[in-house]
Amino acid sequence: MDVHPDTYRHSEKTINEYNYEKSPLLSDKEYLEDPCIHVSIDQPAVDTDLIDDKIQHQTYWECFFVTLPVFSGYACLFALRHDIMLLLNIHDNASSEAQLFNVAASLVYLGNLIFRLGHNLLFAPFTPRYRVLISMVSMFISIGLIASMFLIFKENSRVWMVFVAYGLGGLGIGTFESNLLASITPIGKENKFWAILGIPVGVNLITIGGYAVISLGVPTGYVYLATLVALGFAIAAFMVRIFRRAGEAHAVDLLSFILDLARSDSMSHFIQKFQLRNWVPQIIWPSLALMLDMFFLSLLSPGAVIQNLYKPDQQVHFGLFNKGLVFRYYVVIYSVLFFVGDTSSRKIFYNRKYIFPITFLVFCLVSGALFVSAVTELVLFAGLFAAFANGSIYAQASRMIDQRVPKKHHLIALSFWLFIGDIGSVVGSLQMQNITNLYVKYR
């Protein structure tokens, strides 16, 4: 882990000095013979977990502006996919072209799932902060390619471009999250809060702001272009303010992990060697909760099933008020409520006492019931409850990993937690067209 010079000055206390303060009842002889001590008496303890907790950490609010554009790019890929379909002249959701496009668009979820753990294999030679940089550049190229489809290629755009762009986007978002969170936590305990706060803000800048400006007549390509520029500034901010100070976060070599599993004489030996008991039991329930939540979220986000129900300029009828509203504006309101649910829950539950994560799935069930009701006024609030569940689970689980999982296992625990969660989003994405057709048929 890189230690900032200012941080080092606060931590020039030896392991012996620190532990002697913590265990004043030990005699000098007993202390020096302690088999748990494996370092020189005069060796600075800057890299230990014990002393790390004593370090005066610094908060880098720039983490917010690093995370925000990356998730704005992610939102462009899932929320504005219908606009890309129209650009490719695909109007029939049941056509073979639409099915092919749906496979291409699903790569952002599939890539996200694969690279939640795959970054530990493909990018094994790189430390986590370099992986963050790789992921941001990947998202930059992805959004740049889609922007060029709207602004340069236009009617000459092809589906293969969608495959490439969405694949790179999946790689970027899958690699980014766990590596950033694991890298910034050692340099300041509040950095993770600023980073996860940037997630809903970044997403909803597109699902609210993007929809709003498109409704006012701004071409969709300019939304992608603005996101591209923001990603450029985010990369610069990360390099200037965070990269040099970021911790190395105990990078995991997944290849050696897999090989040791294959060669292990017994499962108990493998469990003991990789200290699975120190982190696996802690993430089982949060992972299951996130997986089920992400299934609902992939279907009920502003860019999902709801986008397939109406044409952008079609009127949505409110039976209770006997009035209509243009569908694009309806989606803007839906997105605002989605943003409120996601952002408020992260703030409310980040520092709250840990709650059994499955509890939050009640909000997912409520959101599903509201959507299935097909009542225009009730459907409007479906996204709010789904997003509230997502933000709550995310904030509580990420904070719990900080508190209950040893620091050397943070990155692998975060990676597995997010990997299991993304199974739900991939299943939801692949079934989106079928669920849309069923919904339209029976509502």
C-alpha positions as CSV (number, residue, x, y, z in Angstrom):
1,M,0.0,0.0,0.0
2,D,1.4,3.5,-0.9
3,V,1.6,5.7,2.2
4,H,1.4,9.4,1.8
5,P,4.3,11.3,3.5
6,D,1.9,13.1,5.8
7,T,0.4,9.8,6.8
8,Y,3.7,8.2,7.5
9,R,4.7,11.0,10.0
10,H,1.6,10.0,12.0
11,S,2.4,6.4,12.1
12,E,6.1,6.1,13.1
13,K,5.3,4.0,16.1
14,T,6.7,0.5,16.3
15,I,4.6,-2.6,16.6
16,N,6.1,-3.2,20.0
17,E,5.2,0.2,21.3
18,Y,1.6,-0.1,20.0
19,N,1.0,-3.5,21.4
20,Y,2.7,-2.8,24.7
21,E,0.2,0.1,25.1
22,K,-2.6,-2.3,24.2
23,S,-1.3,-5.1,26.6
24,P,0.2,-3.4,29.7
25,L,-0.2,-6.5,31.8
26,L,2.4,-8.5,29.8
27,S,5.9,-8.5,31.2
28,D,8.8,-7.5,28.9
29,K,10.0,-11.1,28.7
30,E,6.5,-12.4,28.0
31,Y,6.0,-9.7,25.3
32,L,9.3,-10.3,23.5
33,E,8.7,-14.1,23.4
34,D,5.2,-13.7,22.0
35,P,5.2,-16.0,18.8
36,C,2.7,-13.7,17.1
37,I,5.4,-11.0,16.8
38,H,7.4,-11.6,13.7
39,V,9.0,-8.2,13.1
40,S,12.0,-6.3,14.4
41,I,11.4,-4.1,17.5
42,D,12.4,-1.1,15.5
43,Q,10.4,-1.8,12.4
44,P,7.8,0.9,11.6
45,A,4.3,-0.5,11.5
46,V,2.8,1.5,8.7
47,D,1.4,-1.4,6.8
48,T,-0.4,-3.2,9.6
49,D,-4.1,-3.2,10.2
50,L,-3.6,-2.2,13.9
51,I,-1.6,0.9,13.2
52,D,-3.7,1.7,10.1
53,D,-6.7,2.3,12.4
54,K,-4.6,4.9,14.2
55,I,-3.6,6.8,11.1
56,Q,-5.3,10.2,10.5
57,H,-7.1,9.5,7.3
58,Q,-8.1,12.2,4.8
59,T,-11.4,12.6,2.9
60,Y,-11.1,13.0,-0.8
61,W,-14.5,14.4,-2.0
62,E,-13.2,14.0,-5.5
63,C,-14.2,10.4,-5.2
64,F,-17.8,11.6,-5.8
65,F,-16.8,13.1,-9.2
66,V,-14.7,10.1,-10.2
67,T,-17.7,7.7,-9.6
68,L,-20.4,9.9,-11.0
69,P,-19.4,10.0,-14.7
70,V,-18.6,6.2,-14.8
71,F,-22.1,5.5,-13.7
72,S,-23.5,8.1,-16.0
73,G,-21.9,6.1,-18.8
74,Y,-23.4,2.9,-17.4
75,A,-26.8,4.6,-17.3
76,C,-26.4,5.8,-20.9
77,L,-26.0,2.1,-21.9
78,F,-29.0,0.7,-20.1
79,A,-31.3,3.8,-20.1
80,L,-31.0,5.1,-23.6
81,R,-30.8,1.7,-25.4
82,H,-34.2,2.3,-27.0
83,D,-32.8,5.4,-28.7
84,I,-30.0,3.2,-30.1
85,M,-32.6,0.8,-31.4
86,L,-34.4,3.6,-33.3
87,L,-31.0,4.8,-34.7
88,L,-30.5,1.3,-36.1
89,N,-34.1,1.5,-37.5
90,I,-35.4,-1.3,-35.3
91,H,-39.0,-0.7,-34.5
92,D,-40.5,-4.1,-33.9
93,N,-39.7,-5.6,-30.5
94,A,-40.6,-9.1,-31.7
95,S,-38.3,-9.0,-34.8
96,S,-35.0,-11.0,-35.2
97,E,-33.1,-7.7,-35.3
98,A,-34.6,-6.7,-32.0
99,Q,-33.6,-10.0,-30.5
100,L,-30.0,-9.6,-31.8
101,F,-29.9,-6.1,-30.4
102,N,-31.2,-7.4,-27.0
103,V,-28.3,-9.9,-26.9
104,A,-25.8,-7.1,-27.7
105,A,-27.3,-4.8,-25.1
106,S,-27.2,-7.5,-22.5
107,L,-23.4,-7.6,-22.8
108,V,-23.2,-4.7,-20.4
109,Y,-24.8,-6.8,-17.7
110,L,-22.9,-10.0,-18.7
111,G,-19.6,-8.2,-18.9
112,N,-20.4,-6.6,-15.5
113,L,-21.0,-10.1,-14.1
114,I,-17.9,-11.6,-15.6
115,F,-15.5,-8.9,-14.6
116,R,-16.7,-8.6,-11.0
117,L,-14.3,-11.5,-10.5
118,G,-12.6,-11.6,-13.9
119,H,-10.5,-8.5,-13.2
120,N,-8.6,-10.6,-10.7
121,L,-7.7,-12.9,-13.6
122,L,-7.3,-10.8,-16.7
123,F,-5.7,-7.8,-14.9
124,A,-3.8,-9.9,-12.3
125,P,-0.5,-8.1,-13.2
126,F,-2.0,-4.7,-12.2
127,T,-2.7,-3.4,-8.8
128,P,-6.3,-2.2,-8.0
129,R,-5.6,1.5,-8.6
130,Y,-4.3,0.6,-12.1
131,R,-7.4,-1.5,-12.6
132,V,-9.6,1.5,-11.8
133,L,-7.8,3.4,-14.5
134,I,-8.2,0.6,-17.0
135,S,-12.0,0.4,-16.3
136,M,-12.4,4.2,-16.7
137,V,-10.6,4.2,-20.0
138,S,-12.8,1.2,-21.1
139,M,-16.0,3.1,-20.3
140,F,-14.6,6.2,-22.1
141,I,-14.1,4.1,-25.3
142,S,-17.5,2.5,-25.0
143,I,-19.3,5.9,-24.7
144,G,-17.2,7.4,-27.4
145,L,-18.2,4.7,-29.8
146,I,-21.9,5.1,-29.1
147,A,-21.5,8.9,-29.4
148,S,-19.9,8.5,-32.8
149,M,-22.8,6.3,-33.9
150,F,-25.2,9.2,-33.3
151,L,-23.0,12.1,-34.4
152,I,-20.7,10.6,-37.1
153,F,-21.9,7.3,-38.5
154,K,-25.7,7.9,-38.0
155,E,-27.6,5.8,-40.5
156,N,-24.4,3.8,-41.3
157,S,-24.2,2.5,-37.7
158,R,-24.2,-1.3,-37.3
159,V,-25.2,-3.7,-34.6
160,W,-21.5,-4.9,-34.2
161,M,-20.7,-1.5,-32.8
162,V,-23.3,-2.1,-30.1
163,F,-21.6,-5.4,-29.3
164,V,-18.2,-3.7,-28.9
165,A,-19.5,-0.7,-27.0
166,Y,-21.7,-2.7,-24.6
167,G,-18.9,-5.3,-24.0
168,L,-16.4,-2.6,-23.1
169,G,-19.0,-0.9,-20.9
170,G,-19.6,-4.2,-19.1
171,L,-15.8,-4.7,-18.6
172,G,-15.5,-1.1,-17.3
173,I,-18.3,-1.1,-14.8
174,G,-17.5,-4.6,-13.6
175,T,-13.8,-3.8,-12.9
176,F,-14.4,-0.3,-11.6
177,E,-16.5,-0.6,-8.5
178,S,-14.8,-3.1,-6.2
179,N,-11.3,-1.9,-7.1
180,L,-12.2,1.8,-6.5
181,L,-14.0,1.1,-3.2
182,A,-11.1,-1.1,-1.9
183,S,-8.5,1.4,-3.0
184,I,-9.9,4.5,-1.4
185,T,-11.1,3.1,1.9
186,P,-7.5,2.8,3.3
187,I,-6.8,6.5,2.7
188,G,-10.0,7.7,4.4
189,K,-13.0,6.0,5.9
190,E,-15.5,8.5,4.5
191,N,-14.2,8.2,0.9
192,K,-16.4,5.2,0.3
193,F,-19.5,7.2,1.3
194,W,-18.7,9.9,-1.2
195,A,-18.0,7.2,-3.9
196,I,-21.2,5.3,-3.4
197,L,-23.2,8.6,-3.3
198,G,-21.9,9.3,-6.8
199,I,-23.5,6.1,-8.1
200,P,-27.2,7.2,-7.9
201,V,-26.4,10.8,-8.8
202,G,-24.5,9.7,-11.9
203,V,-27.2,7.3,-13.0
204,N,-30.0,9.8,-12.5
205,L,-28.2,12.6,-14.3
206,I,-29.0,10.5,-17.4
207,T,-32.3,9.0,-16.4
208,I,-33.6,12.3,-15.3
209,G,-31.5,15.0,-16.8
210,G,-30.8,13.1,-20.0
211,Y,-34.5,12.3,-20.6
212,A,-35.4,15.9,-19.8
213,V,-33.1,17.5,-22.3
214,I,-34.0,14.9,-25.0
215,S,-37.6,15.7,-24.4
216,L,-36.8,19.4,-25.1
217,G,-35.3,18.4,-28.5
218,V,-31.6,17.9,-27.7
219,P,-30.3,15.1,-29.9
220,T,-29.4,11.9,-27.9
221,G,-25.9,12.0,-29.3
222,Y,-25.1,15.1,-27.3
223,V,-26.0,13.4,-24.1
224,Y,-23.4,10.8,-24.9
225,L,-20.9,13.5,-25.9
226,A,-21.4,15.3,-22.6
227,T,-20.9,12.0,-20.7
228,L,-17.7,11.4,-22.7
229,V,-16.3,14.8,-21.7
230,A,-17.2,14.2,-18.0
231,L,-15.4,10.8,-18.2
232,G,-12.3,12.6,-19.5
233,F,-12.4,15.0,-16.5
234,A,-13.0,12.1,-14.1
235,I,-9.9,10.3,-15.4
236,A,-7.8,13.4,-15.0
237,A,-9.2,14.0,-11.4
238,F,-8.4,10.4,-10.5
239,M,-4.8,10.7,-11.8
240,V,-4.1,14.0,-10.2
241,R,-5.8,13.7,-6.8
242,I,-6.3,10.0,-5.9
243,F,-4.1,7.7,-7.9
244,R,-0.8,8.4,-6.1
245,R,-2.5,8.2,-2.7
246,A,-4.7,5.2,-3.3
247,G,-4.0,2.0,-1.4
248,E,-3.1,-1.2,-3.2
249,A,-6.0,-3.0,-1.4
250,H,-4.5,-6.5,-1.2
251,A,-4.9,-7.4,-4.9
252,V,-6.1,-11.0,-5.5
253,D,-4.4,-13.3,-8.0
254,L,-7.5,-15.3,-9.0
255,L,-5.5,-17.7,-11.2
256,S,-3.4,-19.0,-8.3
257,F,-6.6,-19.1,-6.2
258,I,-8.2,-21.4,-8.8
259,L,-5.1,-23.6,-9.3
260,D,-4.8,-24.1,-5.6
261,L,-8.4,-25.1,-5.4
262,A,-7.8,-27.7,-8.2
263,R,-4.6,-29.0,-6.5
264,S,-6.0,-29.0,-2.9
265,D,-6.0,-32.4,-1.2
266,S,-9.1,-31.5,0.7
267,M,-11.6,-28.7,0.9
268,S,-10.8,-28.1,4.5
269,H,-7.1,-27.5,3.6
270,F,-8.2,-25.0,0.9
271,I,-10.6,-23.2,3.2
272,Q,-7.9,-22.9,5.8
273,K,-5.2,-21.7,3.4
274,F,-7.3,-19.0,1.9
275,Q,-9.0,-18.1,5.2
276,L,-12.4,-18.3,3.6
277,R,-14.0,-18.4,7.1
278,N,-12.8,-14.8,7.6
279,W,-14.9,-13.4,4.8
280,V,-17.3,-15.8,3.1
281,P,-19.8,-16.2,5.9
282,Q,-20.0,-12.4,6.2
283,I,-21.2,-11.9,2.6
284,I,-23.6,-14.8,2.1
285,W,-26.8,-13.0,3.0
286,P,-25.8,-9.6,1.6
287,S,-25.0,-11.4,-1.7
288,L,-28.3,-13.2,-1.9
289,A,-30.2,-10.0,-1.0
290,L,-28.3,-8.1,-3.7
291,M,-28.9,-10.8,-6.3
292,L,-32.7,-10.8,-5.8
293,D,-32.7,-7.0,-5.6
294,M,-30.7,-6.6,-8.8
295,F,-33.2,-8.8,-10.6
296,F,-36.0,-6.4,-9.7
297,L,-33.8,-3.4,-10.4
298,S,-32.8,-4.6,-13.9
299,L,-36.5,-4.8,-14.8
300,L,-37.8,-1.7,-13.0
301,S,-35.0,0.8,-13.7
302,P,-36.1,3.8,-15.8
303,G,-34.4,2.3,-18.9
304,A,-35.9,-1.2,-18.7
305,V,-39.4,-2.7,-19.2
306,I,-41.2,0.6,-18.8
307,Q,-39.4,2.0,-21.9
308,N,-41.0,-0.8,-24.0
309,L,-44.6,0.0,-23.0
310,Y,-45.2,3.2,-24.9
311,K,-43.7,5.3,-27.7
312,P,-41.9,8.4,-26.5
313,D,-44.6,10.8,-27.7
314,Q,-47.5,8.7,-26.8
315,Q,-50.0,9.9,-24.1
316,V,-50.1,8.0,-20.8
317,H,-53.6,8.2,-19.3
318,F,-54.1,8.9,-15.6
319,G,-57.5,7.4,-14.7
320,L,-57.7,9.0,-11.3
321,F,-57.3,12.5,-12.7
322,N,-58.7,11.8,-16.1
323,K,-55.7,13.4,-17.7
324,G,-52.9,12.4,-20.0
325,L,-49.1,13.0,-20.0
326,V,-46.5,12.5,-22.7
327,F,-44.6,9.3,-22.0
328,R,-41.2,10.9,-22.0
329,Y,-42.3,13.3,-19.2
330,Y,-43.8,10.3,-17.3
331,V,-40.4,8.6,-17.4
332,V,-38.8,11.7,-16.1
333,I,-41.1,11.7,-13.1
334,Y,-40.5,8.0,-12.7
335,S,-36.8,8.6,-12.8
336,V,-36.9,11.4,-10.2
337,L,-38.7,9.1,-7.7
338,F,-36.2,6.3,-8.5
339,F,-33.4,8.8,-7.7
340,V,-35.0,9.8,-4.4
341,G,-35.4,6.2,-3.3
342,D,-31.8,5.2,-4.2
343,T,-30.1,8.3,-2.8
344,S,-32.1,8.7,0.4
345,S,-31.6,5.0,1.4
346,R,-27.8,5.2,1.0
347,K,-27.7,8.3,3.3
348,I,-30.1,6.8,5.8
349,F,-28.6,3.3,6.2
350,Y,-24.8,3.9,5.6
351,N,-24.1,4.6,9.2
352,R,-27.0,2.8,10.8
353,K,-26.8,-0.4,12.8
354,Y,-26.6,-3.5,10.6
355,I,-30.0,-4.9,9.5
356,F,-30.5,-8.4,8.2
357,P,-30.3,-7.7,4.4
358,I,-33.1,-9.9,3.3
359,T,-35.4,-7.5,5.2
360,F,-35.0,-4.9,2.5
361,L,-36.4,-7.2,-0.1
362,V,-39.9,-6.3,1.2
363,F,-39.5,-3.1,-0.8
364,C,-38.7,-5.1,-3.9
365,L,-41.9,-7.1,-3.5
366,V,-43.9,-3.8,-3.1
367,S,-42.3,-2.4,-6.2
368,G,-43.2,-5.5,-8.2
369,A,-46.8,-5.4,-7.0
370,L,-47.1,-1.8,-7.9
371,F,-45.8,-2.4,-11.4
372,V,-47.9,-5.5,-12.1
373,S,-51.0,-3.6,-11.0
374,A,-50.7,-1.7,-14.4
375,V,-52.4,1.3,-12.7
376,T,-50.6,4.3,-14.2
377,E,-50.5,6.2,-10.9
378,L,-49.1,3.2,-8.9
379,V,-46.6,2.2,-11.6
380,L,-45.1,5.6,-11.1
381,F,-43.9,4.6,-7.6
382,A,-42.6,1.1,-8.5
383,G,-39.1,2.4,-9.2
384,L,-38.9,4.3,-6.0
385,F,-39.4,1.2,-3.9
386,A,-37.0,-0.9,-6.0
387,A,-34.3,1.8,-5.8
388,F,-34.8,2.2,-2.0
389,A,-34.2,-1.5,-1.5
390,N,-31.1,-1.3,-3.7
391,G,-29.6,1.7,-1.9
392,S,-30.2,0.2,1.5
393,I,-28.7,-3.1,0.7
394,Y,-25.7,-1.5,-1.0
395,A,-24.9,1.0,1.8
396,Q,-25.3,-1.5,4.6
397,A,-23.3,-4.3,3.0
398,S,-20.4,-2.2,1.8
399,R,-20.2,-0.7,5.3
400,M,-20.4,-4.1,6.9
401,I,-17.5,-5.4,4.8
402,D,-15.4,-2.5,6.2
403,Q,-16.2,-3.4,9.7
404,R,-16.4,-7.2,9.8
405,V,-14.0,-8.4,7.1
406,P,-10.2,-8.2,7.6
407,K,-8.7,-5.5,5.3
408,K,-6.6,-8.0,3.4
409,H,-9.9,-9.7,2.2
410,H,-11.8,-6.5,1.4
411,L,-11.2,-6.6,-2.4
412,I,-12.1,-10.3,-2.8
413,A,-15.1,-9.9,-0.6
414,L,-16.4,-6.9,-2.5
415,S,-15.8,-8.7,-5.8
416,F,-17.7,-11.8,-4.8
417,W,-20.5,-9.8,-3.3
418,L,-21.0,-7.8,-6.4
419,F,-20.5,-10.9,-8.6
420,I,-23.3,-12.8,-7.0
421,G,-25.5,-9.6,-7.1
422,D,-25.0,-9.3,-10.8
423,I,-26.3,-12.7,-11.5
424,G,-29.8,-11.2,-10.8
425,S,-29.2,-8.3,-13.2
426,V,-28.1,-10.6,-16.0
427,V,-31.1,-12.9,-15.6
428,G,-33.4,-9.9,-15.5
429,S,-31.8,-8.3,-18.6
430,L,-31.9,-11.5,-20.6
431,Q,-35.6,-12.0,-19.7
432,M,-36.6,-8.4,-20.3
433,Q,-38.1,-8.9,-23.7
434,N,-40.1,-11.9,-22.6
435,I,-41.4,-10.2,-19.5
436,T,-42.3,-7.1,-21.5
437,N,-44.3,-9.2,-23.9
438,L,-46.1,-11.0,-21.0
439,Y,-46.8,-7.7,-19.3
440,V,-48.3,-6.1,-22.5
441,K,-50.4,-9.2,-23.1
442,Y,-52.0,-9.6,-19.7
443,R,-52.1,-6.0,-18.3
